[in-house]
Amino acid sequence: MSSTTSQKFRDFTGEPLKDKHISEIPGLGPKLASNLEESGISKAYELLGIYLTLLKNKDYFELWIRDNAGANRHQAKQCADAIDSFCSQFL
């Protein structure tokens, strides 16, 4: 893994999801997590399910995060990269 990845990214992709809160996903801070919680999504595995439903298409997932959480492009990309990396490692 690149030395330019954040600690949050390494923590998220380095172990199973279990009951991780969505705010533990890179790119999603408290405000974006709150926006998703208002839609009924509070766990990382729920967001992973959306990614899988979108057939692991990072572009669609980034658009979904932008539309549903209010993320900007950078935040959406960070989130999609983390979810994709997690999938590559554990699925």
Secondary structure as UniProt FT lines:
FT   TURN            3..4
FT   HELIX           7..13
FT   TURN            18..19
FT   HELIX           22..24
FT   TURN            26..27
FT   HELIX           30..38
FT   TURN            39..40
FT   HELIX           44..53
FT   TURN            54..56
FT   HELIX           58..69
FT   HELIX           73..90
//
